[in-house]
Amino acid sequence: MGRGSGQGTSRIAVCSSDQLRRDALAAYLGGLPDFTVVGRVVDGHHLIPLVELERPHIVLIDGGRRPGASTPTIQVLHARQPATRLVLAYERLSTEEFAGVRESGVVAVVPYAHGLGGLVTVLRGLATGVEVTGKGVGLTGRQREILLLVASGHQVTEIAEMLAISPGTVENHKRRLYAKLSATSAAHAVARAASLGLIDSTPAARTGRPGSEPRAEGDHATLALVVGHASAVLDRAVTILIRHGIGVVREHCPQATTQVHWNRSHRGPVVRVLVDPTAEQWRVGATLGWSAVMVHDGRVDRRAMGEALANGVLALVHADHVESRLMPAMHLAAGGYLVMDPASSGLFIDSMWNWSADLPPMTPRLTAREHDILRLIGRNQTVRQTARALGIAMKTVENAQGHLFSKLGVHNRAAALAKAYTLGLLQPTDALLDARALLT
């Protein structure tokens, strides 16, 4: 979400029913040194428990065309957390609505017409008067780490090994984590955390920021997964990566990628470097959402380019330019940018237009039954409860759940939820969160 631990910054929560504005505001504010975004939510029903958990200094509410509809939420927040500064952004605001929101506890209203710069100016002005400690009363840094590892499907012993703590300590953190989230299981905790915007597993959040040097304490290094048959070009690529301080893993067995130790312990971004790859080698790591740079020593035709794009290749580097272009391409691909060499731009464009309809989608296609099961997993339903809700046998649920896990490339319910939120197969509003009870 934000950078580092939030020390020296104002903690801010973002609420917007518009996903684009919500994600854009959180990403932009989280990238500023002034702010740490503690969560981003869809509506007031999710905002209230988030604020009570994390106690942000500032809450930014996107009122859109109906800012008056936010008044009940603002009144509850102001009554429960009077020290929190509430800011309302809006498209249009009538005189009556303006009076209503100001009386409800809002300290600043910002029209869309003032733009992002005007909004940030207001937020910074409010932040200067806030006592910033960098710590809330919600999840600790360690609990957030454990939450992310649980969402990735790791077991207690694995988490203990990765964090160099005892399994008993992990269990204690998990109990406190579940209590804070009012969760009863790993899947339930992931669903609640996603609905409150406490975890962000999008690719952009995992990959970090290109060119951000030096890394802040707590950031994790990029790892290069080098794939390809032994060749002079591959050796040159590995040499350049090591010379620039990039960790390198050579992958010879595509089927083992998800199981090997480095993948289970590395917490930074992974970028595949595919050197004259075969069709099978293109797909190494693609199902895990890892972007890739392709190094080629010959002509790449339109068909090959289309398949490469479909399997996460974001940059093309000719073997003749490895020394000068591989590292810039790595940093940009890690940030999710599509890098087009002028000589290859025509192939990129042609492939995107001509082959997109024929290539396998990056987002798995789920059946209606698998969608139903995924939603019920998000509501913390057991296999027995799911079978009863759908009117089918428990064995049928188990089989469909197995196919679902296979399509998502995961092995358990918590990891399935985390992947589903990443791919947009579930929205925060699909999570089980009886937030309306918190309003009473």
C-alpha positions in Angstrom: 0.0 0.0 0.0 2.2 2.9 1.3 6.0 2.7 1.4 8.0 1.5 4.3 6.4 1.4 7.7 4.7 4.8 7.4 7.1 6.6 9.8 7.1 10.3 9.2 4.0 10.2 7.0 0.3 10.8 7.4 -1.8 7.6 7.4 -4.7 8.0 4.9 -7.6 5.8 3.9 -9.4 6.1 0.5 -13.1 5.4 -0.1 -14.6 5.4 -3.6 -17.2 3.3 -5.3 -15.4 4.0 -8.6 -12.7 1.3 -8.9 -10.5 3.4 -11.3 -10.6 6.5 -9.0 -10.1 4.4 -5.9 -7.1 2.5 -7.3 -5.6 5.6 -8.9 -5.9 7.7 -5.8 -4.4 5.0 -3.6 -1.6 4.3 -6.0 -0.7 8.0 -6.4 -1.0 9.0 -2.7 0.9 5.8 -1.7 3.8 6.9 -3.9 4.2 10.2 -2.2 6.6 10.6 0.7 3.9 12.5 2.7 1.4 9.6 2.9 1.0 6.0 3.7 -2.3 4.5 2.4 -3.6 2.1 5.1 -6.6 0.8 3.1 -8.9 1.5 0.2 -12.5 0.5 0.3 -15.7 0.6 -1.9 -18.2 2.2 0.4 -19.1 3.4 3.9 -20.0 0.0 5.2 -16.4 -1.1 4.6 -14.9 2.3 5.5 -16.1 2.3 9.1 -14.5 -1.0 10.2 -11.3 0.0 8.4 -11.1 3.3 10.2 -11.8 1.7 13.6 -9.1 -0.9 12.9 -6.3 1.3 11.5 -7.1 4.8 12.9 -5.9 6.8 9.9 -5.1 10.5 10.3 -7.0 11.4 7.2 -9.9 9.8 5.3 -10.5 10.7 1.7 -14.1 10.1 0.6 -15.0 10.2 -3.1 -18.6 11.6 -3.1 -18.9 11.6 -6.9 -22.2 12.9 -8.3 -24.1 12.2 -5.0 -21.9 13.6 -2.2 -24.9 14.0 0.1 -25.2 10.2 0.2 -21.9 10.0 2.1 -23.3 12.1 5.0 -24.5 9.1 7.2 -21.1 7.5 7.0 -19.3 10.8 7.8 -21.5 11.3 10.8 -20.7 7.9 12.2 -17.0 8.3 11.5 -16.9 11.7 13.1 -18.8 10.5 16.2 -16.6 7.4 16.7 -13.2 8.9 15.6 -13.4 12.7 16.1 -9.6 13.1 15.7 -9.7 11.7 12.2 -9.8 14.4 9.5 -12.5 13.7 6.9 -12.1 15.1 3.3 -14.8 14.9 0.7 -14.1 15.1 -3.1 -17.1 15.6 -5.3 -18.3 16.4 -8.8 -21.3 18.7 -8.0 -22.5 19.9 -4.6 -25.7 21.8 -3.9 -25.9 24.4 -1.2 -28.0 22.1 1.0 -25.6 19.2 0.5 -22.7 21.4 1.4 -24.3 22.5 4.6 -25.1 18.9 5.4 -21.6 17.5 4.9 -19.9 20.3 6.8 -22.2 19.8 9.8 -21.5 16.1 9.7 -17.8 16.6 10.5 -16.0 17.1 7.1 -13.1 19.4 7.5 -12.5 20.0 3.7 -14.4 19.6 0.5 -12.6 19.5 -2.8 -14.3 19.7 -6.2 -13.1 17.5 -9.1 -12.4 20.7 -11.0 -9.5 21.5 -8.8 -7.7 18.4 -10.1 -5.2 16.1 -8.5 -2.9 18.9 -7.6 -5.6 20.8 -5.7 -6.6 17.7 -3.8 -3.0 16.9 -2.8 -2.5 20.5 -1.7 -5.5 20.2 0.7 -4.4 16.9 2.0 -0.9 18.1 2.7 -2.3 21.2 4.4 -4.3 19.0 6.7 -1.4 16.7 7.3 0.9 19.5 8.6 -1.3 19.8 11.7 -1.5 16.1 12.4 0.7 14.5 15.0 2.4 11.8 12.9 3.7 8.7 14.8 3.7 6.4 11.8 1.9 3.7 13.8 -1.8 2.8 14.0 -3.6 0.5 16.4 -4.5 -1.9 13.6 -2.3 -4.6 12.1 1.4 -4.6 13.0 4.1 -4.8 10.4 4.7 -8.4 11.3 1.0 -9.3 11.2 0.8 -7.8 7.7 3.7 -9.9 6.6 2.0 -13.0 8.0 -1.3 -12.1 6.4 0.4 -11.8 3.0 2.2 -15.1 3.4 -1.1 -16.8 4.5 -2.8 -15.3 1.4 0.0 -16.8 -0.7 -0.8 -20.2 0.6 2.2 -20.8 3.0 1.8 -23.0 6.0 2.9 -22.1 9.6 6.2 -23.9 9.4 7.1 -22.3 6.1 6.2 -18.8 7.4 8.3 -19.4 10.5 11.3 -20.4 8.3 10.9 -17.4 6.0 10.6 -14.9 8.9 13.2 -16.6 11.1 10.7 -17.0 14.0 9.3 -20.0 15.8 6.1 -21.7 14.6 4.5 -20.9 18.0 5.2 -17.2 17.4 3.5 -17.4 14.0 0.5 -19.1 15.6 0.3 -16.3 18.2 0.4 -13.6 15.5 -2.2 -15.5 13.5 -4.6 -15.6 16.5 -4.2 -11.9 17.1 -4.6 -11.2 13.4 -7.8 -13.3 13.2 -9.2 -11.5 16.3 -8.6 -8.0 14.8 -10.3 -9.1 11.5 -13.1 -11.0 13.3 -12.0 -14.0 11.1 -12.2 -17.7 11.9 -10.0 -19.1 9.2 -7.2 -18.2 6.7 -9.7 -17.8 3.9 -12.0 -15.7 6.0 -9.0 -13.4 7.0 -8.0 -12.9 3.4 -11.5 -12.1 2.4 -11.9 -9.5 5.1 -8.5 -8.0 4.6 -9.2 -7.7 0.8 -12.6 -6.1 1.5 -10.9 -3.5 3.8 -8.1 -2.8 1.3 -5.5 -4.0 3.8 -3.8 -6.3 1.3 -3.0 -5.4 -2.2 -1.9 -8.3 -4.4 -2.1 -6.6 -7.8 0.9 -7.0 -10.0 1.8 -3.3 -9.9 2.0 -3.5 -6.1 4.2 -6.5 -6.1 6.7 -5.3 -8.7 7.7 -2.0 -7.0 8.8 1.1 -8.8 11.4 1.1 -11.6 14.4 3.2 -11.0 13.7 3.8 -7.3 17.2 3.8 -5.9 18.3 3.2 -3.3 15.5 0.9 -2.1 13.9 1.9 1.2 14.3 -0.3 4.1 11.8 -3.1 3.9 11.6 -3.2 0.1 12.7 -6.4 -1.5 15.2 -6.9 -4.4 14.1 -8.0 -7.9 14.9 -11.6 -8.8 15.6 -12.6 -12.4 14.3 -16.0 -13.5 16.5 -16.8 -16.5 14.9 -19.3 -18.9 16.5 -20.7 -22.1 18.9 -23.3 -23.5 22.6 -22.8 -22.8 24.1 -20.4 -25.3 26.6 -17.5 -25.5 23.6 -15.0 -25.5 22.2 -16.5 -22.3 25.7 -16.3 -20.6 26.0 -12.6 -21.6 22.5 -11.9 -20.1 23.3 -13.6 -16.8 26.6 -11.8 -16.6 24.9 -8.4 -17.1 22.3 -9.2 -14.4 24.9 -10.2 -11.9 27.1 -7.2 -12.7 24.1 -5.0 -11.8 23.4 -6.8 -8.5 20.3 -8.7 -9.6 19.8 -12.1 -8.1 19.6 -14.8 -10.8 17.9 -18.2 -10.9 18.3 -20.5 -13.8 15.1 -22.5 -14.5 15.5 -25.8 -16.3 12.3 -27.6 -15.4 9.1 -25.6 -16.1 6.9 -27.9 -14.1 8.8 -27.3 -10.9 8.6 -23.5 -10.8 5.8 -23.2 -8.3 7.4 -25.7 -5.9 11.1 -24.8 -5.7 12.4 -23.1 -2.5 13.4 -19.8 -4.0 9.8 -19.2 -5.2 8.4 -20.0 -1.8 10.8 -17.7 0.1 11.5 -14.7 -2.3 9.2 -11.8 -1.5 10.3 -9.3 -4.1 9.3 -8.9 -7.7 10.3 -11.7 -10.2 11.0 -10.9 -13.8 11.5 -13.7 -16.3 14.4 -13.2 -18.8 13.5 -15.5 -21.7 16.5 -16.1 -24.0 15.3 -17.4 -27.4 12.5 -19.3 -25.7 10.6 -22.2 -26.9 6.8 -22.2 -26.7 7.0 -24.2 -23.4 9.6 -21.9 -22.0 7.5 -18.8 -22.7 4.9 -20.1 -20.2 7.4 -20.7 -17.3 6.0 -18.4 -14.5 3.3 -16.8 -16.7 0.5 -18.4 -14.7 2.0 -16.7 -11.6 1.6 -13.3 -13.1 5.3 -12.7 -13.6 6.2 -10.3 -16.4 9.0 -11.1 -18.7 11.8 -9.7 -21.0 12.5 -11.7 -24.1 16.1 -11.7 -25.4 16.2 -12.9 -29.0 19.0 -13.6 -31.4 17.0 -13.6 -34.6 13.9 -12.5 -36.4 10.7 -12.7 -34.3 7.6 -13.3 -36.5 4.1 -12.0 -35.8 2.8 -15.2 -34.4 5.7 -15.6 -31.9 5.2 -12.0 -30.8 1.5 -12.6 -30.2 2.2 -15.7 -28.0 4.9 -13.9 -26.2 2.5 -11.0 -25.3 -0.1 -13.5 -24.2 2.4 -15.0 -21.8 3.5 -11.9 -20.1 6.4 -10.7 -22.2 6.5 -6.9 -21.8 9.9 -6.1 -23.4 12.0 -7.3 -26.4 15.7 -6.9 -26.4 17.9 -8.0 -29.3 21.0 -10.0 -28.4 23.2 -7.3 -29.9 21.9 -4.8 -27.3 21.9 -6.9 -24.2 24.7 -4.9 -22.5 22.9 -1.6 -23.0 19.2 -2.4 -22.9 18.6 -5.4 -20.7 18.7 -3.6 -17.4 16.4 -0.7 -18.4 14.0 -3.2 -19.9 14.1 -5.2 -16.6 13.2 -2.2 -14.5 10.4 -1.1 -16.7 8.9 -4.6 -17.0 9.1 -5.0 -13.2 6.9 -1.8 -13.0 4.4 -3.3 -15.5 5.4 -1.2 -18.5 5.2 -2.4 -22.0 8.6 -1.6 -23.7 8.7 -1.3 -27.5 11.9 -1.2 -29.3 11.4 1.0 -32.4 12.4 -1.8 -34.7 9.8 -4.2 -33.1 7.0 -1.7 -32.5 5.2 -2.8 -35.7 5.2 -6.4 -34.6 3.9 -5.5 -31.2 1.0 -3.5 -32.7 0.1 -6.1 -35.4 0.2 -8.9 -32.9 -2.1 -7.2 -30.4 -4.6 -6.5 -33.1 -4.4 -9.8 -35.1 -3.8 -12.5 -32.6 -5.5 -11.4 -29.4 -8.8 -13.2 -30.2 -7.0 -16.5 -30.9 -4.6 -16.6 -27.9 -5.4 -18.0 -24.4 -6.5 -15.3 -22.0 -4.2 -14.4 -19.1 -7.3 -14.5 -16.8 -8.6 -18.1 -16.4 -12.1 -18.8 -17.7 -14.2 -20.1 -14.9 -17.4 -22.0 -15.3 -20.6 -20.7 -13.6 -20.2 -23.4 -11.0 -16.6 -22.5 -10.3 -17.6 -18.8 -9.9 -20.3 -19.8 -7.4 -17.8 -21.9 -5.4 -15.3 -19.1 -5.4 -17.8 -16.6 -4.1 -18.8 -19.0 -1.3 -15.2 -19.5 -0.4 -15.0 -15.7 0.0 -18.0 -16.0 2.4 -16.1 -18.5 4.5 -18.4 -21.4 3.6 -17.2 -24.9 4.2 -17.5 -27.6 1.5 -20.6 -29.0 3.3 -22.2 -25.5 3.4 -21.3 -24.9 -0.2 -22.9 -28.2 -1.3 -26.0 -27.3 0.7 -26.2 -23.8 -0.8 -25.8 -25.0 -4.4 -27.9 -28.1 -4.0 -25.1 -30.5 -5.1 -23.1 -33.3 -3.6 -20.0 -32.6 -1.4 -17.9 -34.7 -3.8 -19.0 -32.5 -6.7 -18.0 -29.4 -4.8 -14.6 -30.9 -4.0 -14.0 -31.8 -7.7 -15.0 -28.4 -8.9 -12.9 -26.8 -6.2 -9.9 -28.8 -7.4 -10.5 -27.6 -11.0 -10.8 -24.0 -9.7 -7.5 -24.3 -7.8 -5.8 -25.7 -10.9 -6.9 -22.9 -13.1 -5.8 -20.3 -10.6 -2.4 -22.1 -10.0 -3.0 -22.4 -6.2 -3.3 -25.1 -3.6 -5.7 -23.9 -1.0 -8.6 -21.6 -0.3 -6.7 -18.7 1.1 -4.4 -18.6 -1.9 -7.4 -18.9 -4.3 -9.0 -15.9 -2.7 -5.8 -13.8 -3.0 -5.4 -14.8 -6.6 -9.1 -14.1 -7.4 -8.9 -10.6 -6.0 -5.7 -10.0 -8.0 -7.3 -11.1 -11.3 -10.6 -9.3 -10.6 -12.6 -12.5 -10.4 -13.8 -11.3 -7.0 -14.5 -7.8 -5.9 -14.2 -6.5 -2.3 -17.9 -6.3 -2.1 -18.1 -10.1 -2.6 -16.2 -10.8 0.7 -18.1 -11.7 3.8 -18.2 -8.6 6.0 -21.3 -8.0 8.1 -20.3 -4.3 8.3 -23.9 -3.1 8.6 -23.9 -4.6 12.1 -21.1 -2.2 12.9 -23.4 0.8 12.2 -25.8 -0.2 14.9 
